[in-house]
Amino acid sequence: MTASTQTRRALAYTTSLAAAGLVATALAGPAAAEKWDLPMAYPASNYHTENGGTFAACVTKGTDGAIEIVTHPNGSLFGGADIKRAVQTGQVPIGERLLSAHANENPLFGVDSIPFLATSFDDSVKLWDAAEPAIAEALDEQNLVLLYTVPWPPQGMYFNKEVNSVADMEGLKFRAYNAATAKLAELTGMLPVQIEAAEVPQAFATGVAQSMVSSGATGYDSKLWENVSNFYEVDAWLPRNAVFVNKDSWAALDDATRKVFTDCAATAESEGLQKAKDYTTFTLEGLAENGMKVEKPSDQLKADLAKVGETMTAEWLKAAGDKGKAIVDAYKAN
């Protein structure tokens, strides 16, 4: 997403300052410094969180401290499941959330979690380019302004035993974090358990979860080698975290301030993508160095998962309707 695209989109959300009743305030003198809390669901060491901190510092510096964005990692301010709602309702002006976790609200939010549709970083970018306008529109309808997104590394599968086929998954307790992962559990005979990122280490340590599909980054951040033995590089999908602003808070900003936000967002999106690429190699090597067996899936497991992917793609296209089909068609055409 280019800075010009973000700027055009941002201006489209803008209501006049007069309509917002802010002209008189602006004429009265400079506004006092304003603190914006930015809740985030992942640990402070995670690259999404670090990237969000850099974005926050960029905005704070770009506004000469008029707006100070303060990040709150690891679900410390709001749990992951509550962040999006908190921003929608104005409890906080800005937040970061895994978009696909809200596919139950709108299937389009789950486009990045269609199994085996976009399985590389290059394909993830192409899919996002096709999907972004429709997703930004859907968020706008929910009182949110989309600023930027950053992908996770390709999703692999964690198990506490060797798995060579879907049959080997039968009955395992599987950490689910969105509709796609819950469906994956259903189609593979596993038992889905809703677990947010901050709860992953404890869930595996206590046996609440025995398997999950996630990136090497999540496993590394959670030190899953302490309780999980195997990671399979199935490259299922690359879900995205999104940073968005409450639309009323956005409307209260002047044009110069909005430009600071969109410029910093463009940088965060670009740098976040590179961080994701770099972190992929680093974390997979880290899992192996700490004793986890990291390997490609067997031919049988690949074939079994491909069938699951076909089923889930068909179901997603049915749920997403014409808008979903248009996104997938545009992605495949590029």
C-alpha distance (Angstrom), angle and dihedral (degrees) to the residues before:
residue distance angle dihedral
M1 . . .
T2 3.78 . .
A3 3.76 125.9 .
S4 3.81 89.3 -116.0
T5 3.81 90.2 55.0
Q6 3.79 90.8 50.5
T7 3.80 91.7 47.4
R8 3.81 92.9 50.9
R9 3.78 90.5 47.9
A10 3.77 92.6 46.3
L11 3.79 92.5 51.0
A12 3.78 89.3 50.4
Y13 3.80 89.0 61.4
T14 3.78 93.7 48.4
T15 3.76 119.6 112.4
S16 3.77 119.2 -165.9
L17 3.78 118.1 -87.3
A18 3.77 88.4 -130.2
A19 3.79 91.4 57.9
A20 3.79 89.2 49.6
G21 3.76 90.3 52.5
L22 3.76 93.0 -121.5
V23 3.80 103.1 119.0
A24 3.77 93.1 86.2
T25 3.77 90.6 50.0
A26 3.79 91.6 50.0
L27 3.79 91.5 51.3
A28 3.77 91.8 49.3
G29 3.80 93.0 68.5
P30 3.80 142.6 -79.0
A31 3.78 117.2 -30.6
A32 3.78 120.0 -112.7
A33 3.80 118.8 -107.8
E34 3.79 110.3 -81.4
K35 3.80 126.8 -151.3
W36 3.81 117.8 -141.9
D37 3.80 115.7 -165.5
L38 3.81 113.8 -148.0
P39 3.83 112.7 -163.0
M40 3.81 116.1 -155.1
A41 3.80 129.0 -174.9
Y42 3.80 101.8 -146.1
P43 3.82 134.1 74.7
A44 3.79 120.8 -82.8
S45 3.81 89.9 -111.7
N46 3.81 93.9 56.4
Y47 3.79 114.7 106.4
H48 3.82 92.4 -126.2
T49 3.79 89.4 57.2
E50 3.79 93.2 44.2
N51 3.79 89.9 48.8
G52 3.80 90.0 49.6
G53 3.79 89.3 52.0
T54 3.80 90.7 53.2
F55 3.80 89.7 49.3
A56 3.80 90.5 49.8
A57 3.80 91.6 50.8
C58 3.80 90.1 48.2
V59 3.81 92.0 54.9
T60 3.79 92.8 44.1
K61 3.79 91.2 51.4
G62 3.81 94.2 41.1
T63 3.79 91.9 54.2
D64 3.83 92.2 45.2
G65 3.78 88.2 -117.6
A66 3.79 95.0 -54.7
I67 3.80 86.2 123.3
E68 3.78 117.9 29.9
I69 3.79 113.7 -167.4
V70 3.81 113.3 -156.1
T71 3.82 118.5 -167.7
H72 3.83 122.7 -143.2
P73 3.85 109.4 -162.0
N74 3.78 132.3 -160.7
G75 3.79 97.7 26.5
S76 3.80 91.1 -65.4
L77 3.82 95.2 140.7
F78 3.80 100.2 27.9
G79 3.78 127.8 0.7
G80 3.78 114.9 -110.6
A81 3.80 93.4 -103.2
D82 3.82 91.0 54.2
I83 3.81 101.4 45.9
K84 3.79 99.5 86.4
R85 3.81 93.1 47.7
A86 3.80 90.7 47.6
V87 3.80 90.8 56.7
Q88 3.81 93.6 43.2
T89 3.80 91.7 54.1
G90 3.80 95.4 42.7
Q91 3.80 97.5 -112.4
V92 3.80 84.3 129.5
P93 3.81 126.2 10.2
I94 3.81 97.8 -135.0
G95 3.79 139.6 20.0
E96 3.80 147.7 161.1
R97 3.78 124.3 -123.5
L98 3.80 141.2 165.2
L99 3.80 98.8 -106.7
S100 3.79 96.9 -152.1
A101 3.80 89.5 61.8
H102 3.81 85.6 75.6
A103 3.81 98.9 49.7
N104 3.82 87.3 117.1
E105 3.82 86.8 69.0
N106 3.79 94.3 48.0
P107 3.84 125.3 -2.6
L108 3.80 89.8 -140.5
F109 3.81 89.4 71.1
G110 3.81 86.9 66.0
V111 3.80 97.7 53.3
D112 3.81 91.0 107.6
S113 3.81 90.8 55.8
I114 3.80 99.5 57.6
P115 3.81 101.1 126.4
F116 3.79 115.8 -109.4
L117 3.82 95.4 -7.5
A118 3.82 97.7 108.6
T119 3.80 109.6 13.9
S120 3.82 103.2 161.7
F121 3.79 135.6 54.2
D122 3.81 92.3 -108.5
D123 3.80 91.4 51.4
S124 3.80 90.6 45.3
V125 3.80 90.1 57.3
K126 3.81 91.7 48.4
L127 3.79 91.8 49.4
W128 3.79 91.9 48.5
D129 3.81 91.7 49.5
A130 3.80 88.2 55.3
A131 3.80 94.7 44.1
E132 3.80 103.8 38.4
P133 3.84 100.6 86.0
A134 3.81 93.4 51.4
I135 3.81 93.1 44.0
A136 3.81 92.4 47.9
E137 3.81 88.1 51.9
A138 3.81 91.5 49.6
L139 3.81 91.1 50.7
D140 3.79 90.8 47.4
E141 3.79 88.6 58.0
Q142 3.81 87.0 56.6
N143 3.82 94.4 53.5
L144 3.81 93.6 -99.1
V145 3.80 134.0 124.1
L146 3.79 114.4 -150.7
L147 3.81 113.4 -135.1
Y148 3.79 106.8 172.0
T149 3.79 145.0 -30.7
V150 3.80 133.4 -147.0
P151 3.82 125.3 -165.2
W152 3.77 127.8 -126.4
P153 3.80 117.9 -129.7
P154 3.81 116.5 -89.0
Q155 3.79 110.5 -64.4
G156 3.79 118.6 -110.9
M157 3.79 132.1 -179.2
Y158 3.81 126.2 -103.3
F159 3.80 122.8 -156.4
N160 3.77 135.6 169.0
K161 3.81 89.6 -136.1
E162 3.81 139.6 32.9
V163 3.81 112.3 -73.8
N164 3.80 122.6 -168.8
S165 3.80 101.4 161.9
V166 3.77 141.9 14.4
A167 3.79 88.0 -99.8
D168 3.81 88.1 66.6
M169 3.82 89.9 61.0
E170 3.80 95.8 61.1
G171 3.80 112.5 134.1
L172 3.81 98.3 -0.6
K173 3.80 117.1 143.1
F174 3.79 104.2 -115.9
R175 3.80 126.5 -160.1
A176 3.81 108.4 -126.5
Y177 3.80 123.1 -168.3
N178 3.83 103.0 169.1
A179 3.79 141.7 11.8
A180 3.81 92.5 -85.4
T181 3.79 94.4 55.3
A182 3.80 91.7 46.0
K183 3.80 89.3 51.9
L184 3.80 90.8 47.3
A185 3.80 88.9 55.3
E186 3.80 91.4 49.9
L187 3.81 93.6 50.3
T188 3.80 93.5 48.1
G189 3.79 97.8 45.8
M190 3.81 95.4 -108.2
L191 3.80 126.8 132.5
P192 3.84 113.4 -114.9
V193 3.80 118.4 -136.9
Q194 3.82 118.7 -174.8
I195 3.82 107.0 -126.3
E196 3.80 127.5 164.3
A197 3.80 121.0 -140.2
A198 3.79 95.4 -103.6
E199 3.82 89.8 56.1
V200 3.82 97.3 50.2
P201 3.83 99.4 96.1
Q202 3.80 93.8 50.6
A203 3.81 92.6 43.1
F204 3.79 92.4 57.2
A205 3.78 93.7 39.7
T206 3.81 91.6 55.1
G207 3.80 97.5 39.2
V208 3.80 94.9 -112.0
A209 3.81 85.0 124.8
Q210 3.81 128.5 29.6
S211 3.78 100.5 173.7
M212 3.78 143.0 12.9
V213 3.78 144.0 170.6
S214 3.78 111.4 -120.5
S215 3.77 142.4 119.9
G216 3.76 127.7 -74.6
A217 3.79 85.1 -110.6
T218 3.80 93.5 65.3
G219 3.78 92.0 47.7
Y220 3.77 92.7 47.7
D221 3.80 94.3 46.6
S222 3.81 89.7 48.6
K223 3.84 95.2 44.7
L224 3.78 88.7 -128.5
W225 3.80 91.7 171.2
E226 3.81 84.7 82.8
N227 3.83 90.8 68.8
V228 3.82 108.3 9.7
S229 3.79 126.9 68.0
N230 3.82 107.3 -171.3
F231 3.81 138.9 45.6
Y232 3.81 120.7 -176.4
E233 3.80 119.9 -160.2
V234 3.80 97.4 -137.7
D235 3.86 93.1 148.8
A236 3.80 91.6 -145.1
W237 3.82 99.6 168.3
L238 3.81 143.3 -40.5
P239 3.82 109.7 -118.1
R240 3.80 119.6 -162.5
N241 3.77 135.9 -130.9
A242 3.79 113.6 -142.9
V243 3.79 130.8 -156.0
F244 3.79 113.5 -151.1
V245 3.80 139.4 170.1
N246 3.78 131.8 -137.4
K247 3.81 104.8 -101.4
D248 3.80 94.4 -133.0
S249 3.80 90.6 51.9
W250 3.81 88.7 48.8
A251 3.78 92.6 50.8
A252 3.81 90.1 54.0
L253 3.82 91.6 61.4
D254 3.78 121.9 91.0
D255 3.80 122.0 -122.4
A256 3.81 94.8 -99.5
T257 3.79 92.1 52.6
R258 3.80 92.9 47.1
K259 3.80 88.6 52.5
V260 3.81 89.9 54.7
F261 3.81 88.9 53.3
T262 3.80 94.9 48.3
D263 3.80 93.8 44.5
C264 3.80 91.3 50.0
A265 3.81 89.6 45.1
A266 3.81 91.8 53.9
T267 3.79 89.7 52.6
A268 3.80 92.0 46.2
E269 3.80 91.8 51.8
S270 3.80 93.0 50.2
E271 3.79 95.8 43.5
G272 3.79 92.0 42.2
L273 3.79 91.3 56.6
Q274 3.79 91.1 53.5
K275 3.81 91.0 46.3
A276 3.81 88.9 53.4
K277 3.80 91.2 52.8
D278 3.79 93.1 47.4
Y279 3.80 92.9 44.8
T280 3.80 92.6 52.4
T281 3.79 93.7 67.0
F282 3.78 94.0 37.3
T283 3.79 95.3 53.1
L284 3.80 97.6 43.6
E285 3.79 89.3 51.5
G286 3.80 88.6 46.9
L287 3.81 92.8 53.1
A288 3.80 90.8 51.3
E289 3.80 93.9 45.2
N290 3.80 89.4 54.5
G291 3.78 93.4 53.4
M292 3.80 105.9 -90.9
K293 3.80 116.6 133.6
V294 3.82 106.1 -121.1
E295 3.80 115.5 -170.6
K296 3.78 147.6 138.7
P297 3.81 116.9 -89.5
S298 3.79 120.9 -98.1
D299 3.80 118.3 -101.9
Q300 3.80 89.4 -106.9
L301 3.80 93.0 51.9
K302 3.81 91.0 47.8
A303 3.80 91.2 51.1
D304 3.81 92.8 46.7
L305 3.80 92.5 49.4
A306 3.80 91.9 46.7
K307 3.81 88.9 59.9
V308 3.79 89.9 49.8
G309 3.80 89.0 50.6
E310 3.80 92.4 52.6
T311 3.79 91.0 52.7
M312 3.80 93.7 47.4
T313 3.81 93.4 46.6
A314 3.80 91.6 53.2
E315 3.80 91.4 48.2
W316 3.81 92.5 48.5
L317 3.79 92.8 49.9
K318 3.80 89.9 51.1
A319 3.80 92.2 50.0
A320 3.83 95.4 43.6
G321 3.79 94.9 49.2
D322 3.79 124.0 -169.4
K323 3.80 94.5 -18.0
G324 3.77 91.4 53.9
K325 3.79 93.0 46.9
A326 3.80 90.4 49.9
I327 3.81 90.8 53.8
V328 3.80 94.2 49.4
D329 3.81 92.1 44.4
A330 3.82 91.5 50.5
Y331 3.80 90.8 47.7
K332 3.81 93.5 50.3
A333 3.81 91.0 46.6
N334 3.84 92.4 60.4
